[in-house]
Amino acid sequence: MRILVVEDERDMNSIIVKVLKKAGYSVDGCYNGEQALEHLFGAEYDGVIADIMMPKMDGYELLRRMRSGNIDVPVLFLTAKDTVADKVAGLDMGADDYLVKPFDFDELLARLRVITRKKSGVKSNIFTVADLTVDVARRTVTRGGVETTLLPKEFTILEYMIRNRGIVISRQQLEDKIWNYEYSGSSNNIDAYMSRLRKKIDGEREDKLIHTVKGSGWVLRSLNEE
């Protein structure tokens, strides 16, 4: 999943970005609402973590412009303000959650999982296809009851595919969702990751789950369920 962090305190911004990347997210960071809008109109995100008090454009104005521009990405506000009136103002404007500074990063990750689940209509952190199970919260993958170890990018690709099971995913979609805003590498990287992922998930099994759709991309599905 791809997350945008909007925080003008550069040290805090850097820490949040590092925590999210370690948790397996693709992350872009910026320092005010104007920069955030440029990112949001240029790429697709699954969630936004935004401070409220920022220069040039604060979090409230950023949220107002997002919603007026039909950008319905879930927004988690970070703020030092903890009055009921401040929380109500943010929620009434269309924010999805509110976290008061200082906060625990485990709580931040948990709240992020909740708002992104609500957006996708999913009620659980556990996804299954045939005998494949992906636990997003624990970041574990099992196939046929046997746990498989994935590299962070491999897990992120698999998570995106299983969240969109049965849907053909293009190379461009993977680049947009898995790599950050500044990514300019070769698309061959995707082929390499997909090749390793298929070996780990499918191997020599008869029921293949990761399929290439020639000229279109890849799809995760069980042929036995069709």
Buried (B, 14 or more C-beta within 10 A) or exposed (E): BBBBBBBBBEEBBEBBBEBBBEBBBBBBBBBBBBBBBEBBEEBEBBBBBBBBEBEEBBBBBBBBBBBEEEBEBBBBBBBEBEEEEBBEBBEEBBBBBBBBEEEEBEEBBEBBBBBBBEBEEBEEBEBEBBBBBBBBEEBBBBBEEEEBEBEBBBBBBBBBBBBBBEEBBEBEBBBBBBBBBEEEEEEEBBEEBBEBBBEBBBEEEEBBBBBEEEEEBBBBBBEEEE
